[in-house]
Amino acid sequence: MKKFISLLTLFVSCATQAQSSELPEAVKQVEKQGIEIIKPFSAPGGVEGWLGKYQDMGVTLYLTPDKKHVISGYMYDAQGNNLSEKIINDEIYVPAGREMWKTLTAAQGIVEGSKEAKCQVVVFADPFCPYCNKFWHQAQPFIKDKGISTKTLLVGVIRPDSGQYAAAILSAQHPEKVWYDLESSDGKNKPELKGNTPPAIFKQIQHNQQLMESLGATGTPAIYYLNKDRALQQILGLPNAEQMANLVACK
């Protein structure tokens, strides 16, 4: 199950939270311990369940039939399936991931590939990131055959001058070509650095970095896409063979 730090915050801020006055007394006591109650849900075995948040993580609470005791933790069925994890994922992370995807796709970036591609991918990349470059080369065949399209959001995290080069790329007349030249040459064809960074470009790079950090990513590449079930997927670092196959299949 994917856990994205800011997504839960986003979901809770938009959701209608349970009113404290409607909570059973035992649940109110747990709420006083710092667990934010989001909503009730039906649990197996005649148990009342409550979905909550603690330190940006989803939690499940179960009220005993006498309504005097509450248990925090996971519920499993006879087959060993984690029922709590499914509720947290379905009710919190998946909806929040879809909202975050809207933010990612709305961000300005360097687009490669067709709008008709089977899988749309958003990548946070640094101009001097060697693994970003390797991923770029991995992605090219799939971009050409319309298997995927990519939107690259440039950040400056690898070197002190990464931000300057990111700004030089984005402020060029044709950023897509400058980025292509840099990546296809394995970093040899660098853009010419200019003077002051235009405020709009500086704001764009700053926004990209804030987005990346809010998703819990600390390095590049950080790769995101919605799978066929419209659940947000995250790959941190260079994808391995299995991850790349899943990405191309939008799995």
N, C-alpha and C positions, 0 to 999 in steps of 0.2 A: 504494500500500500504506500503510495506516494504521500509525503507530508511536506507541504510548502508553508513556511512560516507565516507569510502575510495573508495567505488565502483564508485561513480560519478567521482572522481579524476582519477581512473583507466580508465574509459571509455573515458573521455575527452582527456587524454594523448595519447590514441590510435586512437581517431577519427580524421577525417579531418575536422577542424573547418572552419567556414565561413570566407572568407577573408574580412577584414574591407572595402576594396575598393569596394566590391560588395554590401555592405549593403545600404539600403535606409538611407537618412540623419537622419530621426527621430530615427531609430534603432541605428545608430552610436552614437547619443546623449545618449541613454540609456546605451550603452556599456561604455561610459565615466563615468557612475555612478557606475561602478564596476560589471555589469552583463557580463559574458563571453558568447558570442554568439557561439552556436555549429552548428546549421543547420536550414534551412527553412523547413516549412512543409505546406501542404494544409489544410486550415481550412474551415468550412462551411460558407455559406452566402457570398461568394466572398471575404472573408477576408484572407490576407496573414498572415501566422503565422511563428514565429521564436522560436526555442528551445534554451534555455540558462541555465546558472548556476550562482547562487549567493550564496556565503558562503556554498558551498557543497550541495546545494539544487537545484533541477530542477525547472526552471521557464518557462512560456510561454508568448510570446509577440505577440500582434495582431496589424497589421498595418491597419489603416483606408483606405477606397477606394481612398481618395485624396492623400494618401501616405505622408501626412504631420504630422500625429499624430500616436503615438503608445501607446497601452494600455497593461499593465502588470497585469496578473491575470488569473483566471479560466474562461473557457467558458462552459456554460451549454446548453443542448438542451431542447426542450419543455417538455420532460419527467423527467427532473431534473438530467440527467446523466452528470457527470463531464467529459467532453471531454478532457480537458487539462490534468487531472490526468492520463488518459489512455495513452495519447501520451508520457508523462514523464516516465511512467512505462514501456511502450513497447519499447521506443527508448533509454532509459538510464538505468533504474534499472535492467530490465530483462537481457539485454546483458551483463551488467557489473557484475551481479550476476553469470552468467555462467562463466565469466572469473575468478571471485574469487573462484568459485567452483573448477576450475582446480588447483588453488593454494592450496586449502584446501586438495584436494585428493592427491596432490603430496607430501604433508608434511609427514614426518615420524611420525608414531604413533602406538598405541597398537590396533591391529585389532582383533575383535571378530565377528565370524559369517562367512557365506559363501559368496563367490563372486557372487553367483547366487541369493542372497537375493533380494526381490522385491524393497527394498528401502535402499540405502546407506546413512549412517548418520555419521557426524563428530561432536565430542563432545569435548569441552574444559573443563577440569576437574582438580580439586585440590585434592591431596591425602587426605586432611582433610575436604573436603566439604561434609556436611551431605546430601545436596540435590542431589549432584552428586551420592552419594551412593544409595539414593532412586531411582534415575533414572536408575542406573545400575540394580537394582533389578527389576524395571518395565520392562526393556528391555530384560531381560534374556529369558522369554518364547518366545518372538518374534524372538530372535536370534536363539534359538534352532529349531524353525519350519521354519527357512529361510524367515521369514517375513521381517526382517531387519538385517543389519550388521552394526557394529559401528567401527569407528576409533577414539580412544581417544588421544587427544593432551594434555599432562600434562603441567600444569603451577603451579606457586607457588605464590598464592595471599591471602590465608586464614591466615596462621601463618608464623612467621619468619623462621621456619624450613621447610615450605612446599616445597621450592625449593630443599632442601637437600634430602627430601624423594622422591621427583619426580626424582631426579638424581639417587638415589639408585635403584628405580624401573627400570628406563630406562637403567642403566648400568649393570643390572643383566643378567645372561646368558640366562634366559627365562623371559623377561619382562611381557609377557602375563600371565604367571603363577603367578608371584609375584603380579601383579595387581588383578588377580582373587582371590588370597588368601586374599588380603587386603580388597577388596570389599565384598566378600562373608562372611567374618568374621565381617563385619561392622566396619572395622578399627582396629580390635584387632591384627591381624597378620601383624604387620608392618615389612618392610624390615630392615635389619641391615644397619645402616649408615656406610659409608666408609669414607676414608680420603678425599683427594682432588677430586673434580669432574672432570672427563675427559673433555678436551676442547670441544670435539664433542658433548657430552651430554649437557654441559652448553650452547653451541650454539643452540642446538635443543630446549631446554626449553625457551631460550631467543627469538628464532624465533616464538615459539608458542604464547608467551605473546604479541609479537608485532603484530602478526596476529589477535589475539583476540581483542586487543585495536583498531586496524585499522577498525574492524567491528563494533566498537561502544559498545562492551560488556565490562562491568566493573566488572562482577562477574561470578561465575560458579554455575551450568553448563550453558554453552552457546552452543546451539545445532543448527546444520545446515543440510539441505538436499535440494535436488532438487525435486520439485513436478513433477507430470506427464506432466505438461506443460513446464518443465525444467526452472522453475523460482525458484530462491533461497529463501528458507524459513528459518526464524530465530525464535528460542524459547529461551528466556532468563529466566533462573530459572527452577524450576521443572515443567514439563508440567502438565497442568490440564487434565481432562478426555477428553475434546474435542481436545486439542492439541495433546495428545497421540494418539487418534484415527486417526487424520489427518496424523500424522507422520507414523504410521503403514501402512496407506493406501497410503502413498506418495502423499497426497492431498495438 
